[in-house]
Amino acid sequence: MNKKIQEKWKQGYLPGFDCITMGEGDIIIGNAYSAYDPNNGETKQYWSAICDTTLESLEKYNDDIWVECDIFHGAFEYENQKFVFGDGGMGNEGYVASTALNGVLNWAIFFTFSNPIHKAEVKDHHLICYGDSGTIIDIDLKKITKIKVTQQNERERKEK
C-alpha cells in the first residue's frame, strides 16, 4: 500500500483529476468528455482510461493535487469490501471508492463532471453510481477501467 495515498484517504482527500487511484500507488488517468449531437439535441458523456502514472509523477508538476472528499450516507459491503461515495470540494465533482472492511483504500474513482455521487448499488458485477445531476456511472467490477456514463433520462428511454 502507498503510505501517502492511504494517509490522505484517511484524512478525506483524493487526487482531484478524472482518475482511478489505486491504494498501492498506481494512478490511471481518465479522459472525460462530452459530445453534443445536433441531430437529436442530446449530449453524451464519455470516460475512458488513457494512461498509467504514479502519485510521484503527478506531484512532480503540481504539489497541490489533493481535493477534500466527503463520504455520504449509504455505504455498503459487497464481496468483502465496502463501497463509499460522495462529493469533492466543488459542486461538479463526485467519487466512489472501494475499501477493505477496515477502511484501507483499495481504489477510488474521482469524476470532475458527475456532481456528488449520492447513491450506488451493485447489479450483475457492475457498480452503478448515481450523481445528483442525473449522471449514471456504470463501472464493471471485473475491470474497473471499463466505465460507461449515461444520463438518467437517456437510460429511462432505453429501458422503455
C-alpha positions in Angstrom: 0.0 0.0 0.0 1.2 3.5 -0.8 1.6 5.3 2.5 0.8 8.8 1.3 -2.3 7.8 -0.6 -3.6 5.8 2.4 -2.8 8.7 4.8 -4.6 11.2 2.5 -7.6 8.9 2.2 -7.9 8.7 6.0 -7.8 12.5 6.1 -10.5 12.7 3.5 -8.6 13.5 0.3 -8.2 12.2 -3.2 -6.3 13.4 -6.3 -8.7 15.9 -8.0 -8.5 14.6 -11.5 -10.6 12.2 -13.6 -8.7 9.2 -12.5 -8.6 5.9 -10.7 -6.4 6.0 -7.6 -5.2 2.6 -6.6 -4.4 2.1 -2.9 -0.9 0.7 -3.7 0.1 3.8 -5.6 -0.7 3.5 -9.3 -3.0 6.1 -10.8 -4.9 5.6 -14.1 -5.7 8.9 -15.7 -9.1 9.2 -17.3 -10.3 11.2 -20.3 -13.7 12.6 -19.6 -15.5 14.5 -22.3 -19.0 15.1 -23.7 -20.2 15.2 -27.3 -23.3 17.1 -28.5 -25.3 15.6 -31.3 -27.1 18.5 -33.2 -29.4 16.0 -35.0 -31.2 14.9 -31.8 -30.1 17.6 -29.3 -28.5 15.1 -27.0 -25.2 15.4 -25.2 -23.4 12.2 -24.3 -20.7 11.9 -21.6 -17.8 9.6 -22.0 -15.0 8.4 -19.7 -12.0 6.3 -20.7 -8.7 5.3 -19.3 -5.8 6.9 -21.2 -2.6 6.2 -19.3 -0.9 5.0 -16.1 1.1 7.2 -13.9 2.2 7.5 -10.3 1.5 9.8 -7.4 5.1 10.9 -7.5 4.8 11.8 -11.2 1.7 13.9 -10.7 3.2 15.7 -7.7 6.4 16.4 -9.7 4.5 19.0 -11.7 1.9 20.1 -9.1 2.2 19.7 -5.3 -1.4 20.6 -4.7 -3.3 17.8 -6.4 -5.5 16.8 -3.4 -9.2 17.5 -3.1 -11.2 17.1 0.0 -14.0 14.5 -0.3 -17.0 13.9 1.9 -18.4 10.4 2.4 -22.2 10.4 2.1 -24.6 8.1 3.9 -25.4 4.8 2.2 -22.0 3.0 2.1 -22.4 -0.8 1.8 -20.5 -4.0 1.8 -20.1 -6.3 -1.2 -17.8 -9.3 -1.6 -15.5 -8.5 1.3 -15.1 -4.8 0.5 -17.0 -1.6 1.3 -18.2 0.9 -1.2 -18.3 4.5 -0.2 -19.2 7.6 -2.3 -19.8 11.3 -2.1 -18.6 14.6 -3.4 -15.4 16.6 -4.0 -14.6 20.1 -3.0 -16.5 21.7 -5.9 -20.2 21.2 -6.8 -19.4 19.4 -10.0 -17.3 16.6 -8.5 -18.1 13.1 -7.2 -16.3 9.9 -6.4 -16.8 6.3 -5.5 -14.3 4.1 -3.6 -13.7 0.6 -2.6 -12.1 0.0 0.8 -11.2 -3.1 2.7 -13.6 -3.6 5.6 -11.0 -2.0 7.9 -11.1 1.2 5.8 -7.8 0.8 3.8 -8.3 2.1 0.3 -8.4 -0.5 -2.5 -9.2 2.1 -5.2 -11.1 5.3 -5.8 -12.5 6.8 -8.9 -12.8 10.6 -9.0 -15.1 12.3 -11.5 -15.0 16.1 -12.3 -18.4 16.0 -14.0 -20.7 13.8 -12.1 -21.8 16.1 -9.3 -21.9 14.4 -5.9 -22.5 10.6 -6.1 -25.5 10.2 -3.8 -26.3 6.6 -4.3 -24.6 3.4 -5.5 -25.6 -0.2 -5.9 -24.2 -3.4 -7.5 -26.1 -5.2 -10.3 -24.6 -8.2 -12.1 -21.0 -7.3 -11.0 -21.4 -3.7 -12.1 -21.2 -0.8 -9.6 -23.9 1.7 -10.6 -23.4 5.2 -9.3 -25.9 7.9 -9.4 -24.9 11.6 -9.5 -27.1 14.5 -8.3 -27.4 15.9 -11.8 -28.8 12.6 -13.3 -25.5 11.2 -14.3 -25.3 7.4 -14.0 -21.9 5.8 -14.0 -21.6 2.1 -14.7 -18.3 0.5 -13.5 -17.5 -3.1 -14.5 -16.2 -4.6 -11.2 -14.3 -7.3 -13.2 -12.4 -4.5 -15.0 -12.8 -1.1 -13.2 -11.3 0.8 -16.1 -14.4 -0.1 -18.1 -16.7 2.8 -17.3 -19.9 3.8 -19.1 -21.7 7.1 -18.5 -25.3 7.9 -19.2 -27.9 10.4 -18.1 -30.9 9.3 -16.2 -33.4 10.4 -18.9 -31.3 8.6 -21.6 -31.3 5.3 -19.6 -35.1 5.6 -19.0 -35.7 5.9 -22.7 -33.6 2.8 -23.4 -35.4 0.7 -20.8 -38.9 1.6 -22.2 
